[in-house]
């Protein structure tokens, strides 16, 4: 499958220009017709590079040509990329034009500032296209106001009393979802009337949802009505981002994206604020799809175009609208933080527990603004703010939960950012940070953080819970999580995933069959990963021992592999090598410790050297009908 990012389209297009000698300076106007004629040979040459060095060299050359083109007018660049994109016949014309129109102006602005032949270019080619070896982490020591207490220890044994917390993630509602429309269309998401030939429907969309589409309102309402029946006494809930659909080619004007979020939060307030429904406080985090254009979160140093019609790129509209939508769940003071702190804020859902919601898009490799200054160690001073909050909690003996959209150990997080975040986790665990909660992957996953470089149970210090998505896109069942949490230590005692089996819709009589898929405590408790009594928390050491179990017993791993997709019927096969890589990634709380990037892997295995991963978030542009599903 062709890598599904705008960068691929852009680089393939510009590869044509790289072979022509008509672009000698940044100010010469290239012959687009010649560029189009050379497209196929250039594309083949790049994708068939048989060494990492050739692939990397080609990628850097293409970036340099794109940088040269960036000195042309914006309209010329957009027109050129549109023609090249359509000529590839790999991406639908409407999708091509929309993504280029929305994203190219930012790329044009950013690439002029990049050292393409230096670390900047190699970072982009490595992190997005896996065409170059990933650059080594830039050394930087996070500054802490105080030394770690000499006797910082984990919490004592549990209290035996628990309460329940709900986690929702990756809602991705599609207001244009329509039952009976085409679920196997020529766009990246389907189940819409405008993408349907009603005289020749291959697979009609069901009323409750489909594996190739984003979430219908009816499915979301069903879930929200079901939750109180199994969790009538929730203490609070978290929502780890991504409300809009995967319609990345049509997010502008911003009011389009904003209205989807406004209506979504209105529905959430209806359910969470009512004493007869969910009836608890909800604490959200910002996902990469909340912005328009998708993924674009500028930092304070970003050089936003000065034109009036580009003011939306500052995202002031987003932070302002989120602050309004989150009123009632956050205090007035914390609402101000949302606007002043790029969407990050704190809350205190219970006495003794601070919740820190982070905007994790400042480590996201598809946020083009970050390539303006990738050596900026602390974008928007988010680490400084986080350290201040954690130090304050340490000083008063308070526990902390960190929530965000993308885990710092995710494959899309810059290694530098992940390394610096990991230093903070090491400093404030196990005595302050009691839990981390993320989403983004759409899968049901977890990651372990370690002290130093020794990946042992003794050195396991924190675990990130990565929640399943509500959206069934792509080839997943919808799901959500409930946590049983110790009332004194605020550690997770059990993680329980609920799902609905979309492939069994024909047997449903009263709506989706929401049910417990598994309890982590019951599924993974073993002689290797021992839980001595019912009050013992699911510690990072225990989760490490679960991964040891996965290494020693393939049956344990394949149980996890099924749970990961929420028991969906279309599970990608995972052989022994795949199993080894996946276990390594689970232990990759620090992204540089992951095993799914490799200097010998070529770009046609984008982001997944040996493990097949269909793109689900970010910039998926490939039509459903073109995917190997």
N, C-alpha and C positions, 0 to 999 in steps of 0.2 A: 504494500500500500504506500502511495506517495505520502511523505510527511505532510501533515495538514496544518501548516502555518503560513501566514503571509510571507514570512521570510523565504520560504522555499519558492513560492511563486515569484517573489521579487528577485531572488538570486538566480533562479532558472532563466528569468527574463533577461537579467543583466548579463548572464553568461554569454548571451548572443553578442552583446556589445563588446565583451572582453576579447572576442576573436576578431573583431573588426578594428582597423587602424584609423577609423575616422574620428575617434574621440581622444584627441591628443591633450587637450586642456579642459579644465572644468567649464570653460565658457563657449566651447564649440557645440553647435547643435548637431546631434547624431542623426543618421539616416535610419528611421524606424523600420522602413521596409526591409533594409538589409538585415537589421536585427531580427526581424521575424523570420526571414529565410534561413538564418543560421541557428534558429532556436533548437530544432530537434537534434542536430549533431552535437551542439554544445551540451544539451541536457544529457544525452547518452554518455558523452565523454565524462561528465562530472559524476553521474550516478554509477558509472562502471569503473571508476577509479579502483585499482586493485591493491593499493597500499594506503595506509593512513596518511603518509606524507603527501601523496598526490591529492587525496581528498581535501586535506587541510589547505594545501597550497591553492587549490582551485577555489575553495570557499573564501579565502583571504583576497584573492584576485577579484572575485565577484563583488565582495564588499567594497573594494577600492573603486570599481567601476560604478557602483551605486553611489558612492560618495561623490564621484565626478558628476553624475547625473543630478545630484541633489542641488547643484548650483544653477540648474535650469529652473524655469518657473514651476510653481506647484501644479498648474494646469497641464503643463507639458509632461511632467513626471507622471501624473495620474493617467493621462491619455496613453502614454507609452506603456505603463504597466498594465493598463486595462487590455490593450491590444495583445500584448505578449501573453497575459494570463488566459485570455480567451483562446488564443492560438494553441495553447497546450491541450485543450479539450479534456483537462483533468478536473476542472472545477466549473460548475454551472455559471453561466454568463451573469445572472443577477447577483450571485454570491461574489463572483470576481469583482464586479463593478462596485458593489457595496463595501466590501472589505478594503479594497484599494482606496476608495473615496474617503473612508473614515480613518484608516490607519496610516496611509502614505504621508499625509502632511506632518505627522509626528516623526516618522522615520526620516523624512527629509530634513527636519530640524535637528534631529539627534545625531545622525551619522556624520554631519559636518564637524561635530566636536570630537569624534572618535579617533583614536590612534589605531587605524584599521590594521596596519601591519604589526602592531604591538599587542599588548595584553588585551586591550579592548576588543579587537577583532577576533583574537583567539578565544576569548571568553564567550562571545556570541556564537561563533562557529561550534564551540564545544557544547555549550549548555542548551542551545536550541536545535542544532542540526547534528550534533555528535560527529562532526567532521574533523575536529582537532582534539588532541589530548587536552584534558581539562587543566587550565592553569593552576599552579600551586596556590594555596591560600596565602593572601598577603598577611604577614605577621602583624598582629595588633593586639595589645593587652587591654582588655576592658578595665577601666578604672573603677575601683570600689571605695566608698567612703570609709569603710571599716574592714578590718580583717575578719575572716570567718571565725566564729567562736571556736575555741579549742575543743570544746566538748559538744559540738553540734551533733545531735543524735536524732534518729528517726523517732516518731511518736511511740509512746508506750503501747502496750497491747490495747486492742480495741475496747470500747465501752460496752459492747454488746447491744447498744441501741443504734438503730439505723433510721434514715429517712430516704425518700426517693427524689431523684432529680431526672428530668427529661432532657434528652438532646435530640434536636432536629437539625438536619443539615441538607444543603443543596436541594432546595425546594423546586427551583426551575419551573415555575408555573407557566403554562402556555395559554394565554387568554384566547388564542385562535384555534385551539384544539377542537376538532369536530368529529364525533363518532361517524363511522361509515366512509370517511375519506381514506385516501391512499396511505398505507403505513409503510410502503416500500417505494419511496419516491426518488426523484433525482435532485433532492436538496439534502443538506446535512441533517436536518430534522424533518419529520413528516407529520402526517395526521392533520393537515390543513386543507381547506377547500381550494385555496388558490394553487396548491401543488398537486391537484387531483384531476385526472382525466376520468370523469364519471362514466364514460362509455367503456372503460377498460381498466377496472380496479384489480390489481394483483392480490392485495391483502387489505381488507377493510379494517379500519381502526375500530377498536371496541369502545364501549361506553366508559370503561374504567381506565384505559391506558394501554400503551403498547411499548414493546421493547426498543423500538426505533424512534420514539417520540418523547417529548417532554411531558410534564404532568398536567392532566386535565383537572379542572377545578373540582369535579365530582370526587376524584380520588383523594384530594387533599381534605375536602370536607368530611369524607368518610373516615379518614385517619383522625382528624381532630375530634370527631364525635366518639371514636372508639377509645381514645386515650383515657378519658375519665372513668371508663368502665374497668380499667385494669390499674389505674393510678389515681384514685379519688383524692389522695392527700399529698399531692406534689408540694415540696417545699419551694422549689423554683425550677426554671427551665432555661436552657441555653439554645441559641440558634446560630450555627457556625457558618452563615453566609450563603450567598448565591440564590437570590430570589428570581431574577429575570430568566427567560429562556435562553437556549443556546443559539439565538439568532444573531450571531456576531456580525453579520453583514448589514444589519439594519437596526442600529441602536440610537441613531440620531434622527430628528432633533432630540435633545436630552429629555424633553417632556415625555417622549415615548417610553423611555426607560424609567423615568421617574414615576409615571402614572401606574406602571406595573407594580412598582414597589409600594406606592401609596395604597393601592387597592389591596395588595397582599398584607400589609401591616394593619389595614383596617379590618380585614378578616381575622387576623391574629388577635387584635384587641378584642374583637367580638367574643372570641372563644376564651382567651386567657383572662379577660377582665370580668367575666360573668361568674357569679357564685354558683350558677347552675351548670356551668360547662367546665373547662379546664381549670379556671380559677387559681391562677398563680402568676407570679412575676416572670417575665421573659427577658433574658439578657442576650441581645444579638451581637454578632461580629460582622465585619464587612468582608464580602467575597470579591473575587476578581470580576464577576459579572455585574456588580452593582454600578460600575462606572460606565460612561459612554464617552468615547469608544471603549469597548471591552478591554480590560486589563490595564488601562492607562491611568496610573496614579502618579502625578508629578510630585517631586519633592520641592522644598523651598528654594533650592538652587536651580531648579529647572528653568530653562529659557523659553517661557511660554510666548508664542507669537503675539505681537502687540496689536494685531488687527482686532477690531471690535467683534467681528463674527467668530473669533477664536477664543473669546473669553470663557466659554464653557469648559475649555481644557483645564482651567484652574481647579475645577471640581468644587467650587464654593457652593454651587447648586446642590450637589450631592450631600455634602456634610450638613448643609442647612436643612434639607428635606429629611435626612435621617434623624437629625436632632428633633424635628417636629414629630416624626413617626414613633420615636422611642419615648416620648413624653408619657408619663404615667408609670413607666417601668424604672426610669432613672430619676434621681433627684435633680433639682434645678441646677445645682453646681456641676453635677456630672454631665448634664446635657450641654453645658457650656464647653466642657472638655471635648466633647464629640466634635464641635466646630473648631476649637482652637488646636486640637491635637490630631488632626487628620483622621478622625474617626475612632481613635483609641480612647478608652476611658476606664475608670474603676467604679466598682459598686460593692456594697456590703450586704449580700443577700441574707446573711445570718450573723448574729454576734460571734466574733472570733474568726470569721472567714471573709477575706477580701477576694473579689473577682476582678481580674485584669483582662479586659478585652483589647486585643492587639489588632491593628491593621497590618496583616502579614504580607500585603501586596508590595511592600518595600523590599522583599527578597525574591520576587517572582520574575523568572527569566523572560516572560513575554510582556513585561512592563517596559516598553522601549525607553521610557524616560530615564530608567536607571543606567542606561548605557552612556548617557551624557557624562557621568562621572562615576564609573563603577568602583573607583578607589575610595569613594566617600564611605568611610568606615561606619558612620552612624547616621544614615539617612533620616532627616527630620528629627534628629536627636532622640529617636525612639528608644535606643538602648539606655541613654542617660535617664530618660523618664522612667523606664522599666526598673532600672537599678534603684532609683529614688523610692519607687513604690515598694519594692521588695525590702529595702533597708528599713523603711518606715514600719513595715509589718514585722520584721525581725526584732526591731527595737521594742515593740509592744507585745510580742509573743503571739502574733496573728498568723493564721494559715492563709495560703494563697492558692487559688485556681487560676491558671492562665488559659484563656480561650482565644481562638483565632480561626481563620479559614484554612490556611495551608500550614501543615506541620513544617517546622524548620528542617526536618529531615526528609522532606519530600524531594523527589527528583527534579522538581522545577525551582527549587530554592537555591540561590547562589551559595556556593560553598563558603565564601567569606562570611556572609551574613550568618549562615548556620553555625560556623565555628565560633563567632563572637557570641551568638545567643547561647551556645553550649557552655561557654565560659560562665555566663550568668547562671545557668541552671546548676553547674557544678558548685558555684559559690553559695547558692541559696537552697540547696537540697542536702539532706532530706528534712531539715527542720522547719523550713518555711513553705516551699512549694509542695503542695499535697496532691496536685493533679494537673494535667494538661489535656485539652480537648480541642480537636480540630475536625475538618471535613475535607472537601475539595476533590478527593479521588473518586468519590461515589461508592467506594468499596468499604467493607467492614474490616478494618485493619487496626494494628497497633504498632508502636515503635518504642524501643528501649534506649535510654540514655545511660552512659557509663562514666565513671570517674576515670580520668586519664585515658590510657590506650588499652587497658586490660578489659576485655569483654567477658567478664565472669559474673556469677551471681553475687559475689562479694562486692563487686564494683558497680553493679547496677543501681542507679540512683533515682531514676524517674521514668515514668511511662507516659506516652502520648496516646490517648484514645482517639482513633480516627473513625468518625461515625459514618454509617451507611447513608446513602442519599434517599430522599423521598422520590426523586425522579427515577423512572426505570431506564432512562437513557444512560448507557447503551447496553442492552442485553442483561439488565439487572432487575431483580424484584424490588419494589419500593419497601423502605424500612425506616425504623427509628430505634433509639436506644433508651432504656431506663437504667439508672444506676442506683444501687443500694449503697448508701454512704454512711460511714461511722459518724455518729452525732458529736463526737468530741475531737477525733483526729482529722475528720474530713477526708479520709482516704476511702477509695472505692473498695467496697466489700464484694460487690458483684456487678457485672455488666450483662444486661439482658437485652437481646436484640429481638424485635418484633418485625415480621414481614407479612406481606400478602402475596400469594402465588398467582401472578398474572396468567401463567399458562393454564391455570385451572378455572378460568373465568366461566367456562361453560357449566361448571358444577355449582357456581354460586347461586344462591336463591334470594338472599337478602342483602347482597353487597359483598365487598372484598372480605376474604377469610383471614383477617388480621389474627395472628397467633404468635406465640413464642417460637422463635426459630431455635434459640439456644441460650443457655446461661453459661457464661465463661467459667464460672466456678464449677459447675457440674461437668462441662465438656472437657476441661483441661486438667482437673484435679487427678493426680496420678502419683505413683511411687517416686517419680523423678521430680514432679512439681507438686509438692505436698502442701496441703492446707490442713493444719492440725485440728482446727476447730471451726465452728461456724462464724466466729467473730474475727478471724484472722483476715487482714486486708489482702487484696490482690496487689502485692508489692512489686516493684521493679525486679527484685531478685526472683520472685515467683514467675513473673512473665519471662525472664531470661531462661529459667528452667523449663518453661513450656517450649521455648525454641530448641533447647537441648533434646527434649522429647521428640520434637519434629525431626531433628537430625537422626535420632536413633530408631524412630518408628515412623515409616512413611505413612501409616494409617492416620497418625495424629496430624501430620502435615496436610494430608488430603481432606481431612475433616475441616481444617482451617481454610483450605483452598475453596471448598464448597461454601462455607460460611462467608467467605470474602465477597462472593457475588450474591449473597443472600439466597442461596439455594436456587438460583436461576437455572433454567434448563440448558442454556448455552454456555458451558464452562470450558474455557481454553485449556487444552491439555498442558500438563507441566511435568516434564521428565526429570531425571535425577539432577541434571545440571541446572535446570530451571529451579528446582527445589532448593538447591544450594544458594543460588542467587537471591531467591526470595527470603530465605532465612537471614542471609546477610543484610538485606534491606530492612528487615524487621529490627535488626540490631543497629540500624543506621540513624539513630537519633541525631547524629552529626552527619550531614549529607556527604561529606568527603569519605565517609566510611562505607557508603553504599557500594554495591557491586554491579549496578546496571549501567555504568558507563565504563568504557574499556578502550584503550588506545589502539586496539586492533580491529575495532568494529566500525563498519562503514555506514554512511548516512542513510542507506535504504533500510536500516534497522533502527530508525529514529527512536531514541529514548528507551530502547528495549533490546539490547544486543542479542539476547537469546530467549527472551520471554515476550510472546506476542501480546501487545497491549493496544486495544482499539482506543483511539483518542476520545475523551469524554468531556474535557473542559478546555478552556483557553481559547484556541483558534482552530477548531475542527472545521475544515472546509470541504471535506470529501463527501460526495453524495452518498446517501444510504444505499442506493442501487449499485454503487461502485465498490462497496465494502464487501470483504469476504466474511460474511456473517454466518 
